[in-house]
Amino acid sequence: MNKSYTKAERTRNFIIESTSVVFNKKGYAGTSLSDLTKATGLTKGSIYGNFENKEEVAVAVFDYNCSRVAHLTSLEVNRATTCYDKLMAYVRVYRTIISETMNRGGCPVLNTATEADDTNGLLRKRAANAVLTWESDLTAIIKKGIEKSEFKTNADPRKIALSMIALIEGGIMISKVTGDVTSMDLILNTVETLIDQIER
């Protein structure tokens, strides 16, 4: 790897990290070029010398914001030894990060899905893929739990997975709108109950 490539990558990463909260709070449409230059301390030329346009920055930022939560969740899930505990790992992670999530403007998937509904196909697709990946991961855990006789045979893996996602995303939305993170705690209690109900 040559030096110029390493420097370019460092600059790109700096721009992504520096603008991650701005995009998450203001959205794609609400984030201006001056917001980007203010957040990074770089000139317009420096930013667009590393990214083709604002949309490319927004997509990179979305991926970065999602990867932060995905990384924390992955660590917890991989530490868990049972399928039951792997599902509960999601509850533990979101209990831990809810305050930080609010400070960063909420959930990037929810924010992007809402804003980019019909206005930005690329960002909407990114948000859809994030949800589908999450659903797939949860469904796989539940199916494995049924196979290992941890969960009831009549448990519906996709239904449980989608319900968990809807509850968690809804909890983040309610907490953000009301400014009350205790709402998330109550909703995560419901997620725990949902998981308990399918345990053998």
N, CA, C and O of each residue as an XYZ file, in Angstrom:
800
protein
N       0.856     -1.197      0.000
C       0.000      0.000      0.000
C       0.891      1.246      0.000
O       1.730      1.405      0.887
N       0.714      2.136     -0.998
C       1.594      3.299     -1.053
C       1.114      4.408     -0.135
O      -0.014      4.388      0.358
N       2.007      5.389      0.087
C       1.732      6.443      1.057
C       0.552      7.316      0.665
O      -0.277      7.650      1.511
N       0.462      7.695     -0.626
C      -0.606      8.582     -1.068
C      -1.969      7.930     -0.855
O      -2.928      8.607     -0.484
N      -2.061      6.619     -1.087
C      -3.318      5.891     -0.895
C      -3.708      5.903      0.576
O      -4.872      6.109      0.919
N      -2.731      5.682      1.435
C      -2.980      5.683      2.873
C      -3.453      7.050      3.336
O      -4.372      7.151      4.148
N      -2.827      8.102      2.821
C      -3.227      9.457      3.195
C      -4.635      9.761      2.693
O      -5.428     10.382      3.402
N      -4.948      9.328      1.475
C      -6.275      9.548      0.903
C      -7.338      8.839      1.731
O      -8.409      9.384      2.000
N      -7.020      7.617      2.125
C      -7.972      6.850      2.932
C      -8.175      7.508      4.295
O      -9.290      7.559      4.814
N      -7.088      8.006      4.860
C      -7.202      8.689      6.160
C      -8.088      9.914      6.041
O      -8.917     10.174      6.914
N      -7.917     10.672      4.959
C      -8.722     11.878      4.751
C     -10.188     11.523      4.575
O     -11.064     12.168      5.153
N     -10.455     10.501      3.778
C     -11.841     10.053      3.572
C     -12.481      9.638      4.902
O     -13.613     10.013      5.206
N     -11.740      8.865      5.676
C     -12.263      8.413      6.970
C     -12.512      9.583      7.912
O     -13.491      9.596      8.657
N     -11.617     10.562      7.872
C     -11.783     11.760      8.709
C     -13.065     12.500      8.331
O     -13.821     12.926      9.204
N     -13.305     12.649      7.041
C     -14.512     13.340      6.567
C     -15.761     12.567      7.001
O     -16.730     13.161      7.471
N     -15.733     11.259      6.844
C     -16.880     10.422      7.211
C     -17.173     10.531      8.708
O     -18.312     10.762      9.113
N     -16.129     10.361      9.523
C     -16.317     10.407     10.969
C     -16.749     11.795     11.443
O     -17.590     11.915     12.333
N     -16.178     12.832     10.854
C     -16.473     14.204     11.276
C     -17.888     14.643     10.915
O     -18.476     15.482     11.597
N     -18.432     14.077      9.848
C     -19.772     14.499      9.393
C     -20.866     13.501      9.767
O     -22.032     13.704      9.430
N     -20.496     12.424     10.463
C     -21.465     11.365     10.759
C     -22.647     11.843     11.603
O     -23.789     11.474     11.330
N     -22.387     12.651     12.613
C     -23.469     13.133     13.468
C     -24.297     14.182     12.736
O     -25.518     14.224     12.886
N     -23.646     15.024     11.950
C     -24.355     16.071     11.201
C     -25.382     15.455     10.260
O     -26.546     15.855     10.261
N     -24.961     14.493      9.464
C     -25.882     13.839      8.530
C     -27.000     13.123      9.280
O     -28.155     13.157      8.856
N     -26.663     12.478     10.386
C     -27.672     11.720     11.126
C     -28.713     12.630     11.757
O     -29.883     12.264     11.864
N     -28.280     13.833     12.178
C     -29.208     14.775     12.801
C     -29.998     15.584     11.777
O     -31.199     15.796     11.943
N     -29.328     16.034     10.721
C     -29.975     16.921      9.755
C     -30.539     16.209      8.532
O     -31.388     16.750      7.824
N     -30.057     14.988      8.289
C     -30.500     14.263      7.109
C     -29.741     14.698      5.873
O     -28.977     15.663      5.898
N     -29.965     13.972      4.796
C     -29.259     14.261      3.539
C     -29.653     15.639      2.990
O     -28.791     16.454      2.659
N     -30.949     15.885      2.899
C     -31.425     17.147      2.329
C     -31.064     18.345      3.203
O     -30.768     19.429      2.700
N     -31.093     18.135      4.517
C     -30.851     19.243      5.434
C     -29.386     19.570      5.672
O     -29.068     20.609      6.251
N     -28.501     18.702      5.235
C     -27.060     18.930      5.420
C     -26.499     19.683      4.222
O     -26.588     19.220      3.084
N     -25.925     20.836      4.490
C     -25.383     21.674      3.415
C     -23.871     21.491      3.301
O     -23.235     20.884      4.163
N     -23.324     22.019      2.241
C     -21.868     21.968      2.053
C     -21.168     22.727      3.173
O     -20.105     22.313      3.636
N     -21.759     23.836      3.609
C     -21.146     24.604      4.698
C     -21.142     23.803      5.999
O     -20.245     23.959      6.827
N     -22.156     22.939      6.175
C     -22.165     22.051      7.344
C     -20.976     21.097      7.298
O     -20.346     20.814      8.317
N     -20.684     20.608      6.093
C     -19.574     19.666      5.925
C     -18.229     20.347      6.158
O     -17.353     19.792      6.822
N     -18.068     21.547      5.611
C     -16.795     22.248      5.791
C     -16.601     22.664      7.248
O     -15.484     22.648      7.765
N     -17.701     23.035      7.901
C     -17.632     23.424      9.315
C     -17.274     22.222     10.193
O     -16.455     22.337     11.105
N     -17.885     21.076      9.916
C     -17.642     19.878     10.725
C     -16.223     19.341     10.557
O     -15.632     18.812     11.498
N     -15.690     19.484      9.353
C     -14.364     18.908      9.067
C     -13.223     19.908      9.179
O     -12.077     19.531      9.424
N     -13.546     21.197      8.998
C     -12.490     22.205      8.955
C     -11.765     22.199      7.624
O     -10.731     22.849      7.467
N     -12.316     21.454      6.654
C     -11.710     21.368      5.324
C     -12.437     22.263      4.337
O     -13.558     22.703      4.593
N     -11.801     22.529      3.217
C     -12.422     23.337      2.177
C     -13.343     22.466      1.318
O     -13.285     21.238      1.366
N     -14.186     23.127      0.538
C     -15.063     22.413     -0.393
C     -14.226     21.556     -1.341
O     -14.591     20.420     -1.644
N     -13.112     22.097     -1.802
C     -12.237     21.374     -2.718
C     -11.665     20.113     -2.096
O     -11.542     19.085     -2.762
N     -11.313     20.193     -0.811
C     -10.765     19.025     -0.125
C     -11.807     17.921      0.006
O     -11.507     16.739     -0.162
N     -13.033     18.329      0.309
C     -14.113     17.336      0.474
C     -14.437     16.684     -0.868
O     -14.511     15.460     -0.975
N     -14.628     17.520     -1.890
C     -15.002     16.974     -3.195
C     -13.800     16.441     -3.979
O     -13.944     15.918     -5.084
N     -12.611     16.584     -3.382
C     -11.448     15.929     -3.960
C     -11.391     14.468     -3.519
O     -10.687     13.647     -4.107
N     -12.156     14.167     -2.464
C     -12.200     12.805     -1.928
C     -13.532     12.101     -2.179
O     -13.611     10.874     -2.140
N     -14.564     12.881     -2.436
C     -15.887     12.335     -2.742
C     -16.449     13.043     -3.970
O     -16.245     14.242     -4.164
N     -17.148     12.288     -4.778
C     -17.676     12.865     -6.021
C     -18.726     13.926     -5.768
O     -18.774     14.939     -6.466
N     -19.581     13.696     -4.758
C     -20.652     14.646     -4.442
C     -21.155     14.398     -3.019
O     -20.664     13.517     -2.313
N     -22.143     15.193     -2.619
C     -22.680     15.078     -1.258
C     -23.323     13.705     -1.036
O     -23.226     13.144      0.056
N     -23.968     13.174     -2.054
C     -24.626     11.872     -1.917
C     -23.610     10.779     -1.581
O     -23.884      9.898     -0.766
N     -22.446     10.843     -2.209
C     -21.417      9.837     -1.942
C     -20.936      9.925     -0.496
O     -20.669      8.904      0.138
N     -20.829     11.147      0.019
C     -20.457     11.321      1.428
C     -21.567     10.743      2.311
O     -21.293     10.024      3.272
N     -22.813     11.062      1.978
C     -23.954     10.607      2.778
C     -24.040      9.089      2.842
O     -24.324      8.524      3.898
N     -23.796      8.429      1.718
C     -23.841      6.965      1.679
C     -22.723      6.376      2.543
O     -22.940      5.422      3.290
N     -21.527      6.955      2.430
C     -20.390      6.481      3.235
C     -20.655      6.694      4.722
O     -20.307      5.851      5.549
N     -21.268      7.814      5.052
C     -21.602      8.125      6.444
C     -22.668      7.163      6.968
O     -22.584      6.696      8.104
N     -23.670      6.869      6.138
C     -24.707      5.922      6.537
C     -24.079      4.561      6.878
O     -24.390      3.958      7.905
N     -23.196      4.098      5.996
C     -22.518      2.817      6.224
C     -21.711      2.857      7.524
O     -21.706      1.897      8.295
N     -21.031      3.978      7.753
C     -20.218      4.138      8.964
C     -21.098      4.114     10.217
O     -20.793      3.412     11.181
N     -22.194      4.887     10.197
C     -23.089      4.949     11.353
C     -23.695      3.584     11.665
O     -23.799      3.194     12.828
N     -24.090      2.870     10.628
C     -24.667      1.533     10.823
C     -23.618      0.547     11.338
O     -23.911     -0.301     12.181
N     -22.413      0.667     10.831
C     -21.362     -0.282     11.213
C     -20.985     -0.151     12.680
O     -20.564     -1.129     13.297
N     -21.128      1.039     13.249
C     -20.798      1.244     14.660
C     -21.687      0.364     15.548
O     -21.197     -0.328     16.440
N     -22.994      0.401     15.293
C     -23.933     -0.402     16.076
C     -23.770     -1.883     15.742
O     -23.800     -2.735     16.631
N     -23.599     -2.180     14.459
C     -23.446     -3.577     14.026
C     -22.221     -4.218     14.676
O     -22.250     -5.394     15.038
N     -21.156     -3.451     14.820
C     -19.933     -3.971     15.429
C     -20.164     -4.317     16.895
O     -19.765     -5.385     17.359
N     -20.812     -3.406     17.622
C     -21.088     -3.649     19.040
C     -21.996     -4.867     19.214
O     -21.778     -5.698     20.095
N     -23.016     -4.957     18.359
C     -23.941     -6.081     18.431
C     -23.232     -7.389     18.115
O     -23.434     -8.397     18.793
N     -22.406     -7.364     17.087
C     -21.668     -8.555     16.686
C     -20.775     -9.071     17.808
O     -20.686    -10.278     18.030
N     -20.119     -8.164     18.510
C     -19.264     -8.561     19.633
C     -20.069     -9.280     20.708
O     -19.652    -10.319     21.221
N     -21.238     -8.711     21.046
C     -22.095     -9.306     22.074
C     -22.658    -10.653     21.632
O     -22.679    -11.612     22.403
N     -23.114    -10.712     20.377
C     -23.692    -11.943     19.848
C     -22.637    -13.055     19.817
O     -22.919    -14.194     20.187
N     -21.446    -12.721     19.382
C     -20.374    -13.727     19.291
C     -19.899    -14.222     20.650
O     -19.389    -15.334     20.779
N     -20.075    -13.380     21.659
C     -19.695    -13.789     23.019
C     -20.710    -14.770     23.623
O     -20.378    -15.590     24.479
N     -21.956    -14.656     23.148
C     -23.033    -15.485     23.693
C     -22.857    -16.942     23.280
O     -22.436    -17.228     22.159
N     -23.177    -17.848     24.174
C     -22.980    -19.274     23.898
C     -24.269    -19.998     23.509
O     -24.214    -21.102     22.967
N     -25.425    -19.391     23.779
C     -26.701    -20.002     23.408
C     -27.459    -19.074     22.459
O     -27.197    -17.872     22.408
N     -28.389    -19.641     21.719
C     -29.191    -18.823     20.800
C     -30.071    -17.849     21.576
O     -30.298    -16.723     21.134
N     -30.561    -18.280     22.723
C     -31.354    -17.409     23.592
C     -30.539    -16.182     23.986
O     -31.013    -15.050     23.900
N     -29.313    -16.426     24.416
C     -28.456    -15.320     24.852
C     -28.039    -14.437     23.670
O     -27.805    -13.239     23.835
N     -27.949    -15.031     22.493
C     -27.607    -14.239     21.303
C     -28.722    -13.235     20.996
O     -28.447    -12.094     20.626
N     -29.980    -13.660     21.151
C     -31.095    -12.734     20.951
C     -31.100    -11.659     22.040
O     -31.339    -10.482     21.768
N     -30.834    -12.085     23.269
C     -30.805    -11.124     24.378
C     -29.646    -10.133     24.233
O     -29.671     -9.057     24.831
N     -28.637    -10.493     23.446
C     -27.509     -9.595     23.211
C     -27.980     -8.284     22.581
O     -27.438     -7.218     22.875
N     -28.985     -8.368     21.719
C     -29.528     -7.161     21.087
C     -30.155     -6.249     22.132
O     -30.019     -5.028     22.057
N     -30.834     -6.833     23.094
C     -31.432     -6.046     24.175
C     -30.335     -5.356     24.979
O     -30.429     -4.168     25.286
N     -29.299     -6.112     25.314
C     -28.193     -5.541     26.106
C     -27.528     -4.385     25.379
O     -27.251     -3.345     25.976
N     -27.272     -4.568     24.091
C     -26.601     -3.513     23.317
C     -27.455     -2.254     23.265
O     -26.951     -1.157     23.506
N     -28.728     -2.395     22.956
C     -29.559     -1.193     22.814
C     -29.851     -0.520     24.150
O     -30.076      0.690     24.196
N     -29.850     -1.286     25.232
C     -29.959     -0.645     26.554
C     -28.724      0.227     26.816
O     -28.819      1.308     27.397
N     -27.577     -0.269     26.377
C     -26.309      0.418     26.629
C     -26.133      1.660     25.763
O     -25.606      2.673     26.223
N     -26.580      1.578     24.495
C     -26.261      2.660     23.558
C     -27.383      3.663     23.332
O     -27.209      4.604     22.558
N     -28.529      3.491     23.984
C     -29.670      4.368     23.684
C     -29.355      5.844     23.918
O     -29.724      6.691     23.105
N     -28.678      6.158     25.017
C     -28.365      7.575     25.297
C     -27.419      8.135     24.244
O     -27.616      9.252     23.765
N     -26.394      7.368     23.880
C     -25.453      7.823     22.857
C     -26.159      7.944     21.508
O     -25.892      8.871     20.742
N     -27.057      7.006     21.224
C     -27.812      7.042     19.964
C     -28.623      8.326     19.865
O     -28.683      8.951     18.807
N     -29.251      8.718     20.979
C     -30.034      9.959     20.982
C     -29.131     11.174     20.754
O     -29.481     12.094     20.015
N     -27.962     11.160     21.405
C     -27.020     12.272     21.249
C     -26.512     12.396     19.813
O     -26.164     13.486     19.358
N     -26.474     11.267     19.107
C     -26.000     11.263     17.723
C     -27.134     11.470     16.715
O     -26.917     11.400     15.505
N     -28.341     11.726     17.220
C     -29.452     12.034     16.320
C     -30.402     10.898     16.044
O     -31.278     11.019     15.188
N     -30.246      9.779     16.761
C     -31.156      8.654     16.575
C     -30.568      7.555     15.714
O     -29.366      7.525     15.454
N     -31.435      6.645     15.273
C     -30.996      5.497     14.482
C     -30.812      5.885     13.017
O     -31.747      6.404     12.408
N     -29.643      5.652     12.437
C     -29.410      6.031     11.041
C     -30.344      5.309     10.061
O     -30.734      5.878      9.042
N     -30.697      4.067     10.369
C     -31.595      3.322      9.474
C     -32.975      3.967      9.457
O     -33.543      4.214      8.393
N     -33.512      4.239     10.656
C     -34.831      4.860     10.768
C     -34.831      6.256     10.147
O     -35.742      6.604      9.395
N     -33.814      7.048     10.460
C     -33.722      8.402      9.918
C     -33.656      8.391      8.393
O     -34.359      9.145      7.721
N     -32.811      7.534      7.871
C     -32.605      7.481      6.425
C     -33.830      6.929      5.711
O     -34.216      7.433      4.656
N     -34.443      5.896      6.282
C     -35.633      5.301      5.670
C     -36.763      6.318      5.594
O     -37.497      6.365      4.607
N     -36.900      7.127      6.631
C     -37.958      8.139      6.669
C     -37.699      9.252      5.668
O     -38.593      9.647      4.920
N     -36.470      9.756      5.657
C     -36.149     10.893      4.792
C     -36.043     10.504      3.329
O     -36.523     11.228      2.456
N     -35.422      9.375      3.055
C     -35.104      9.014      1.669
C     -36.207      8.199      0.995
O     -35.989      7.609     -0.063
N     -37.383      8.170      1.606
C     -38.481      7.344      1.115
C     -38.640      7.386     -0.406
O     -38.530      6.358     -1.073
N     -38.901      8.577     -0.951
C     -39.076      8.692     -2.398
C     -38.119      9.698     -3.026
O     -38.228     10.015     -4.210
N     -37.189     10.193     -2.230
C     -36.329     11.271     -2.725
C     -34.924     10.825     -3.080
O     -34.261     11.463     -3.898
N     -34.462      9.739     -2.478
C     -33.100      9.289     -2.747
C     -33.067      7.757     -2.773
O     -32.989      7.105     -1.732
N     -33.126      7.209     -3.967
C     -33.188      5.763     -4.137
C     -31.992      5.024     -3.571
O     -32.140      3.931     -3.026
N     -30.796      5.612     -3.695
C     -29.586      4.946     -3.229
C     -29.578      4.810     -1.710
O     -29.272      3.741     -1.182
N     -29.911      5.884     -1.013
C     -29.945      5.838      0.444
C     -31.081      4.947      0.942
O     -30.924      4.225      1.926
N     -32.224      5.001      0.258
C     -33.354      4.149      0.636
C     -32.968      2.677      0.510
O     -33.312      1.862      1.367
N     -32.248      2.341     -0.570
C     -31.807      0.961     -0.772
C     -30.835      0.539      0.327
O     -30.888     -0.595      0.803
N     -29.943      1.452      0.730
C     -28.996      1.162      1.804
C     -29.753      0.841      3.105
O     -29.433     -0.116      3.809
N     -30.763      1.670      3.398
C     -31.548      1.459      4.616
C     -32.305      0.138      4.549
O     -32.371     -0.592      5.538
N     -32.878     -0.172      3.382
C     -33.609     -1.432      3.209
C     -32.681     -2.626      3.399
O     -33.051     -3.604      4.048
N     -31.489     -2.549      2.841
C     -30.523     -3.645      2.971
C     -30.110     -3.860      4.428
O     -29.903     -4.991      4.865
N     -29.993     -2.747      5.176
C     -29.631     -2.848      6.592
C     -30.713     -3.590      7.372
O     -30.411     -4.435      8.215
N     -31.973     -3.267      7.086
C     -33.091     -3.934      7.761
C     -33.153     -5.405      7.371
O     -33.341     -6.271      8.226
N     -32.996     -5.686      6.083
C     -33.056     -7.068      5.604
C     -31.920     -7.927      6.175
O     -32.118     -9.101      6.488
N     -30.738     -7.331      6.306
C     -29.602     -8.040      6.906
C     -29.879     -8.356      8.369
O     -29.612     -9.459      8.846
N     -30.422     -7.361      9.072
C     -30.773     -7.533     10.483
C     -31.818     -8.644     10.633
O     -31.702     -9.510     11.500
N     -32.834     -8.601      9.777
C     -33.881     -9.639      9.805
C     -33.283    -11.018      9.550
O     -33.617    -11.986     10.233
N     -32.406    -11.095      8.573
C     -31.764    -12.369      8.222
C     -30.935    -12.918      9.379
O     -30.977    -14.114      9.668
N     -30.186    -12.047     10.034
C     -29.343    -12.461     11.159
C     -30.190    -13.005     12.309
O     -29.883    -14.055     12.874
N     -31.256    -12.282     12.649
C     -32.128    -12.710     13.746
C     -32.846    -14.013     13.402
O     -32.946    -14.919     14.229
N     -33.339    -14.090     12.178
C     -34.056    -15.292     11.733
C     -33.152    -16.519     11.817
O     -33.584    -17.591     12.241
N     -31.904    -16.353     11.413
C     -30.942    -17.469     11.453
C     -30.710    -17.939     12.890
O     -30.621    -19.140     13.148
N     -30.613    -16.993     13.818
C     -30.409    -17.349     15.230
C     -31.613    -18.137     15.756
O     -31.457    -19.145     16.445
N     -32.804    -17.664     15.424
C     -34.023    -18.322     15.912
C     -34.171    -19.720     15.310
O     -34.532    -20.663     16.014
N     -33.896    -19.856     14.019
C     -33.965    -21.174     13.370
C     -32.986    -22.153     14.022
O     -33.311    -23.317     14.259
N     -31.792    -21.659     14.302
C     -30.784    -22.515     14.941
C     -31.235    -22.895     16.344
O     -31.016    -24.019     16.795
N     -31.871    -21.938     17.034
C     -32.379    -22.203     18.381
C     -33.459    -23.274     18.384
O     -33.545    -24.074     19.316
N     -34.290    -23.288     17.333
C     -35.324    -24.327     17.196
C     -34.660    -25.681     16.949
O     -35.044    -26.691     17.539
N     -33.665    -25.685     16.073
C     -32.949    -26.931     15.757
C     -32.250    -27.515     16.987
O     -32.169    -28.733     17.150
N     -31.751    -26.629     17.843
C     -31.033    -27.077     19.043
C     -31.970    -27.304     20.232
O     -31.529    -27.577     21.349
N     -33.274    -27.184     19.964
C     -34.315    -27.384     20.996
C     -34.259    -26.352     22.115
O     -34.731    -26.606     23.223
N     -33.680    -25.183     21.827
C     -33.711    -24.073     22.787
C     -35.051    -23.346     22.702
O     -35.576    -22.862     23.704
N     -35.589    -23.280     21.488
C     -36.848    -22.578     21.255
C     -37.950    -23.554     20.858
O     -37.683    -24.650     20.365
N     -39.167    -23.143     21.080
C     -40.332    -23.963     20.742
C     -40.392    -24.211     19.240
O     -40.038    -23.340     18.445
N     -40.836    -25.389     18.861
C     -40.893    -25.749     17.438
C     -41.927    -24.940     16.666
O     -41.827    -24.799     15.447
N     -42.921    -24.408     17.375
C     -43.952    -23.619     16.683
C     -43.609    -22.126     16.606
O     -44.421    -21.322     16.150
N     -42.406    -21.765     17.053
C     -41.970    -20.360     16.957
C     -41.790    -19.997     15.490
O     -41.232    -20.772     14.714
N     -42.263    -18.818     15.118
C     -42.159    -18.338     13.736
C     -40.929    -17.423     13.651
O     -40.988    -16.275     14.089
N     -39.815    -17.918     13.091
C     -38.567    -17.141     13.095
C     -38.698    -15.749     12.481
O     -38.220    -14.773     13.059
N     -39.336    -15.648     11.322
C     -39.429    -14.336     10.666
C     -40.332    -13.388     11.455
O     -40.038    -12.199     11.575
N     -41.408    -13.908     11.979
C     -42.327    -13.077     12.770
C     -41.629    -12.517     14.002
O     -41.765    -11.335     14.318
N     -40.883    -13.370     14.695
C     -40.157    -12.925     15.892
C     -39.090    -11.904     15.512
O     -38.934    -10.883     16.180
N     -38.352    -12.186     14.431
C     -37.280    -11.279     13.993
C     -37.843     -9.903     13.652
O     -37.317     -8.884     14.098
N     -38.914     -9.875     12.859
C     -39.509     -8.597     12.466
C     -40.108     -7.860     13.662
O     -40.053     -6.632     13.732
N     -40.674     -8.607     14.593
C     -41.246     -7.981     15.790
C     -40.156     -7.341     16.636
O     -40.337     -6.243     17.164
N     -39.021     -8.028     16.765
C     -37.897     -7.465     17.520
C     -37.403     -6.169     16.880
O     -37.166     -5.172     17.561
N     -37.255     -6.208     15.563
C     -36.777     -5.015     14.847
C     -37.760     -3.862     15.006
O     -37.364     -2.730     15.284
N     -39.050     -4.162     14.827
C     -40.077     -3.117     14.924
C     -40.113     -2.501     16.317
O     -40.249     -1.286     16.462
N     -39.990     -3.342     17.341
C     -39.999     -2.837     18.711
C     -38.779     -1.967     18.994
O     -38.900     -0.883     19.565
N     -37.607     -2.445     18.593
C     -36.372     -1.688     18.850
C     -36.374     -0.359     18.089
O     -36.077      0.688     18.665
N     -36.704     -0.402     16.807
C     -36.730      0.835     16.014
C     -37.823      1.781     16.522
O     -37.627      2.995     16.582
N     -38.965      1.215     16.883
C     -40.044      2.042     17.432
C     -39.649      2.674     18.749
O     -39.994      3.822     19.026
N     -38.923      1.919     19.561
C     -38.462      2.449     20.841
C     -37.501      3.615     20.657
O     -37.564      4.607     21.383
N     -36.610      3.484     19.678
C     -35.674      4.573     19.388
C     -36.438      5.806     18.909
O     -36.138      6.927     19.320
N     -37.423      5.595     18.043
C     -38.206      6.710     17.514
C     -38.966      7.430     18.632
O     -38.964      8.659     18.695
N     -39.611      6.664     19.509
C     -40.368      7.269     20.607
C     -39.436      8.013     21.556
O     -39.745      9.121     21.995
N     -38.307      7.410     21.868
C     -37.334      8.059     22.755
C     -36.824      9.360     22.153
O     -36.647     10.355     22.856
N     -36.587      9.344     20.837
C     -36.083     10.535     20.158
C     -37.131     11.646     20.136
O     -36.826     12.801     20.436
N     -38.348     11.296     19.784
C     -39.414     12.299     19.671
C     -39.756     12.918     21.025
O     -39.973     14.125     21.133
N     -39.801     12.064     22.064
C     -40.198     12.554     23.387
C     -39.018     13.038     24.224
O     -39.196     13.756     25.208
N     -37.805     12.635     23.823
C     -36.631     12.984     24.616
C     -36.554     12.189     25.906
O     -35.856     12.581     26.841
N     -37.269     11.072     25.961
C     -37.333     10.254     27.166
C     -36.776      8.861     26.881
O     -37.462      8.024     26.295
N     -35.535      8.614     27.296
C     -34.896      7.318     27.003
C     -35.476      6.184     27.833
O     -35.224      5.015     27.540
N     -36.261      6.514     28.884
C     -36.867      5.438     29.685
C     -37.922      4.689     28.873
O     -38.248      3.546     29.192
N     -38.454      5.316     27.835
C     -39.405      4.633     26.949
C     -38.739      3.419     26.317
O     -39.357      2.363     26.179
N     -37.489      3.573     25.937
C     -36.749      2.485     25.310
C     -36.584      1.329     26.281
O     -36.654      0.165     25.884
N     -36.368      1.639     27.532
C     -36.185      0.594     28.528
C     -37.445     -0.261     28.653
O     -37.364     -1.486     28.743
N     -38.601      0.384     28.657
C     -39.872     -0.332     28.751
C     -40.101     -1.209     27.524
O     -40.570     -2.342     27.638
N     -39.768     -0.677     26.360
C     -39.963     -1.425     25.113
C     -38.998     -2.603     25.033
O     -39.360     -3.673     24.543
N     -37.777     -2.410     25.511
C     -36.817     -3.520     25.529
C     -37.266     -4.618     26.500
O     -36.937     -5.789     26.308
N     -38.012     -4.242     27.538
C     -38.591     -5.254     28.430
C     -39.566     -6.133     27.645
O     -39.653     -7.338     27.880
N     -40.299     -5.519     26.710
C     -41.235     -6.262     25.872
C     -40.482     -7.195     24.927
O     -40.928     -8.313     24.667
N     -39.342     -6.735     24.414
C     -38.510     -7.590     23.552
C     -38.035     -8.809     24.350
O     -38.032     -9.928     23.838
N     -37.636     -8.586     25.594
C     -37.217     -9.692     26.450
C     -38.357    -10.693     26.651
O     -38.147    -11.905     26.604
N     -39.555    -10.173     26.873
C     -40.740    -11.039     27.064
C     -40.998    -11.857     25.804
O     -41.323    -13.042     25.879
N     -40.851    -11.221     24.652
C     -41.052    -11.894     23.369
C     -40.073    -13.076     23.213
O     -40.456    -14.158     22.770
N     -38.828    -12.847     23.580
C     -37.811    -13.898     23.495
C     -38.101    -15.008     24.518
O     -37.963    -16.194     24.221
N     -38.506    -14.596     25.729
C     -38.820    -15.574     26.776
C     -39.970    -16.491     26.351
O     -39.990    -17.671     26.702
N     -40.908    -15.954     25.607
C     -42.098    -16.719     25.211
C     -41.791    -17.854     24.237
O     -42.538    -18.830     24.163
N     -40.688    -17.726     23.486
C     -40.369    -18.803     22.531
C     -39.370    -19.795     23.119
O     -39.063    -20.812     22.498
N     -38.859    -19.496     24.327
C     -37.904    -20.419     24.955
C     -38.633    -21.658     25.450
O     -39.749    -21.572     25.964
N     -38.000    -22.798     25.293
C     -38.577    -24.071     25.779
C     -38.575    -24.120     27.302
O     -39.019    -25.107     27.888
